[in-house]
Amino acid sequence: MNSSARKHVVPMQGATVREQLRAMDDSAVVASFLGGEERAFSELVERYQTRLLNFVYRTIGDREKAEDLVQEVFIRVYRHLHRFDRSKKFSTWAYTIASNLAKNELRNRSRNPLVLFQTVQKNWQDDDRPLQFEDTTSRPDDMYRKRHLREIVEESVAKLPEHHRKVFILRELEGKSYEEIAEITDCNLGTVKSRLNRARNSFAEIVAPYME
């Protein structure tokens, strides 16, 4: 095979690997990376970078700092993935690292962060989907009301204690299960449910006057 032909073969092989990685679940991608496939790490970053950024940003309220912290998350993942317990979910492990970094950031602050929400649900149900943000299909007047509500909620959520705010974000925005939240926050299920219930009640009380 001449050099010109080889130039065409290599990109195809690379594309095939990327396609294979995209079709794998997280555990298979992790196994592939530990087996020496460096591109598998890029796949993990692609899957979780935006989700982790949203989580950290909503927790600390600082976009630039959140971006820095998410970079640190992936640095730690890269360095310590060989220690990861593969009987567990990779997403839970990654969120745990992000949660701890966000917690440390808040401890180093003298002000409370603002956490952005768009909408309020009066009756919280276990099977509710995570809260959604901007709806581009809405009419202009609807979008205005939602933005106004978002500003109100922004101030209200900032009044929640950190440990209540965190479980609220993980459940209502990230859609995590109680079991995952317990692992991420290093709390038992009873504590998670209690904090989430209190967070929901407090949140509802704070925003109630604006909902009338």
C-alpha positions as CSV (number, residue, x, y, z in Angstrom):
1,M,0.0,0.0,0.0
2,N,1.5,3.4,-1.0
3,S,1.7,6.4,1.4
4,S,-1.3,8.1,-0.3
5,A,-3.5,5.1,0.4
6,R,-2.4,4.9,4.0
7,K,-3.4,8.5,4.6
8,H,-6.9,7.6,3.7
9,V,-7.0,4.5,5.9
10,V,-6.0,6.0,9.2
11,P,-8.8,8.6,9.5
12,M,-11.3,5.9,8.7
13,Q,-10.0,3.8,11.5
14,G,-10.1,6.7,13.9
15,A,-13.7,7.5,12.9
16,T,-14.6,3.8,13.5
17,V,-13.2,3.9,17.0
18,R,-15.1,7.1,17.8
19,E,-18.3,5.5,16.5
20,Q,-17.7,2.4,18.6
21,L,-17.0,4.5,21.7
22,R,-20.2,6.5,21.2
23,A,-22.2,3.3,21.1
24,M,-20.8,2.0,24.4
25,D,-22.2,2.6,27.8
26,D,-20.0,4.4,30.4
27,S,-18.6,1.3,31.9
28,A,-17.4,0.0,28.6
29,V,-15.8,3.4,27.7
30,V,-14.0,3.3,31.1
31,A,-12.8,-0.2,30.4
32,S,-11.6,0.9,26.9
33,F,-9.6,3.8,28.4
34,L,-8.0,1.6,31.0
35,G,-7.2,-0.8,28.3
36,G,-5.1,1.8,26.6
37,E,-7.5,3.6,24.3
38,E,-6.9,7.3,25.0
39,R,-9.7,8.5,22.8
40,A,-12.1,6.9,25.3
41,F,-11.3,9.6,27.8
42,S,-12.4,12.3,25.3
43,E,-15.7,10.4,25.0
44,L,-16.2,10.7,28.7
45,V,-15.5,14.4,28.6
46,E,-17.9,14.9,25.7
47,R,-20.6,13.1,27.6
48,Y,-20.3,14.8,30.9
49,Q,-18.6,18.2,30.5
50,T,-21.8,20.2,29.9
51,R,-23.8,18.4,32.5
52,L,-21.2,18.8,35.2
53,L,-20.7,22.5,34.2
54,N,-24.4,23.1,34.6
55,F,-24.4,21.3,38.0
56,V,-21.4,23.2,39.4
57,Y,-22.6,26.5,38.0
58,R,-26.0,26.2,39.5
59,T,-24.3,25.3,42.8
60,I,-21.8,28.1,43.1
61,G,-23.3,30.8,40.7
62,D,-20.0,31.7,39.0
63,R,-19.7,30.5,35.4
64,E,-15.9,31.1,35.0
65,K,-15.1,29.4,38.3
66,A,-17.4,26.5,37.4
67,E,-15.5,26.0,34.1
68,D,-12.3,25.9,36.1
69,L,-13.7,23.4,38.6
70,V,-15.0,21.1,35.8
71,Q,-11.5,21.1,34.3
72,E,-10.3,20.0,37.7
73,V,-12.9,17.3,37.8
74,F,-11.6,15.8,34.6
75,I,-8.0,16.1,35.7
76,R,-8.8,14.1,38.8
77,V,-10.8,11.6,36.7
78,Y,-7.9,11.1,34.4
79,R,-5.4,10.6,37.2
80,H,-7.5,8.3,39.3
81,L,-9.7,6.4,36.9
82,H,-7.7,3.3,37.6
83,R,-8.9,3.4,41.2
84,F,-12.5,3.8,40.2
85,D,-14.8,1.0,41.5
86,R,-16.3,-0.3,38.3
87,S,-19.2,-1.9,40.1
88,K,-20.4,1.7,40.6
89,K,-21.8,4.2,38.1
90,F,-19.2,6.4,36.5
91,S,-21.7,9.4,36.5
92,T,-22.2,9.1,40.2
93,W,-18.4,9.1,40.8
94,A,-17.9,12.2,38.5
95,Y,-20.7,14.1,40.2
96,T,-19.3,13.2,43.6
97,I,-15.9,14.8,42.6
98,A,-17.7,17.8,41.2
99,S,-19.9,18.1,44.3
100,N,-16.8,18.1,46.6
101,L,-15.0,20.7,44.6
102,A,-18.1,22.9,44.6
103,K,-18.5,22.5,48.4
104,N,-14.9,23.5,48.9
105,E,-15.4,26.6,46.7
106,L,-18.4,27.7,48.7
107,R,-16.5,27.2,52.0
108,N,-13.9,29.7,50.6
109,R,-16.5,32.4,49.9
110,S,-17.9,35.1,52.0
111,R,-21.1,35.4,50.1
112,N,-23.9,33.1,49.2
113,P,-24.1,32.0,45.5
114,L,-27.1,32.4,43.4
115,V,-28.6,29.3,41.9
116,L,-30.7,29.9,38.8
117,F,-34.1,28.2,38.3
118,Q,-36.7,28.9,35.7
119,T,-40.0,27.5,36.9
120,V,-41.7,26.4,40.1
121,Q,-43.7,23.3,40.7
122,K,-46.3,23.5,43.5
123,N,-46.6,19.7,43.9
124,W,-43.3,17.9,43.9
125,Q,-43.7,14.3,42.7
126,D,-41.0,11.6,42.8
127,D,-41.4,11.0,39.1
128,D,-41.3,14.6,37.9
129,R,-38.7,15.3,35.3
130,P,-35.9,17.8,36.1
131,L,-36.8,21.4,35.9
132,Q,-36.3,22.9,32.4
133,F,-34.8,26.2,31.5
134,E,-35.5,28.5,28.5
135,D,-38.2,27.3,26.2
136,T,-37.5,28.8,22.7
137,T,-40.9,27.8,21.5
138,S,-42.7,30.1,23.9
139,R,-44.3,33.4,22.9
140,P,-42.5,36.6,23.8
141,D,-44.9,37.4,26.6
142,D,-44.5,33.9,28.1
143,M,-40.7,34.1,27.9
144,Y,-40.8,37.5,29.7
145,R,-42.9,36.0,32.5
146,K,-40.5,33.1,32.8
147,R,-37.5,35.3,32.9
148,H,-39.1,37.4,35.6
149,L,-39.9,34.3,37.6
150,R,-36.4,33.1,37.1
151,E,-35.1,36.3,38.7
152,I,-37.4,35.8,41.7
153,V,-36.4,32.2,42.1
154,E,-32.8,33.1,41.8
155,E,-33.0,35.2,44.9
156,S,-35.2,32.7,46.8
157,V,-33.0,29.7,46.2
158,A,-30.0,31.6,47.4
159,K,-31.6,31.6,50.9
160,L,-31.6,27.8,51.1
161,P,-28.8,26.3,53.2
162,E,-26.1,24.8,51.1
163,H,-26.9,21.1,52.0
164,H,-30.6,21.7,51.1
165,R,-29.7,23.5,47.9
166,K,-27.4,20.8,46.7
167,V,-29.9,17.9,47.0
168,F,-32.5,20.1,45.4
169,I,-30.3,20.7,42.4
170,L,-29.3,17.1,42.1
171,R,-32.9,15.9,42.2
172,E,-34.9,18.6,40.5
173,L,-32.5,19.8,37.9
174,E,-30.2,16.8,37.4
175,G,-32.8,14.2,37.8
176,K,-30.6,12.0,40.0
177,S,-32.1,9.1,42.0
178,Y,-32.2,9.2,45.8
179,E,-29.5,6.5,45.8
180,E,-27.2,8.5,43.6
181,I,-27.7,11.7,45.6
182,A,-26.9,9.7,48.8
183,E,-23.6,8.6,47.3
184,I,-22.7,11.9,45.8
185,T,-23.4,13.8,49.0
186,D,-22.1,11.1,51.3
187,C,-25.4,10.9,53.2
188,N,-27.8,8.1,54.0
189,L,-31.2,7.9,52.1
190,G,-33.2,9.1,55.1
191,T,-31.1,12.3,55.3
192,V,-31.4,12.9,51.6
193,K,-35.1,12.6,51.6
194,S,-35.4,14.7,54.7
195,R,-33.2,17.5,53.3
196,L,-35.0,17.4,50.0
197,N,-38.4,17.6,51.6
198,R,-37.3,20.6,53.7
199,A,-35.7,22.3,50.7
200,R,-38.9,21.9,48.7
201,N,-41.1,23.2,51.5
202,S,-38.7,26.2,52.2
203,F,-38.5,27.0,48.5
204,A,-42.3,26.9,48.2
205,E,-42.8,29.2,51.2
206,I,-40.3,31.7,49.9
207,V,-41.7,32.0,46.4
208,A,-45.4,31.6,47.4
209,P,-46.1,35.4,47.6
210,Y,-44.8,35.8,44.0
211,M,-47.0,33.0,42.7
212,E,-50.3,34.5,43.8
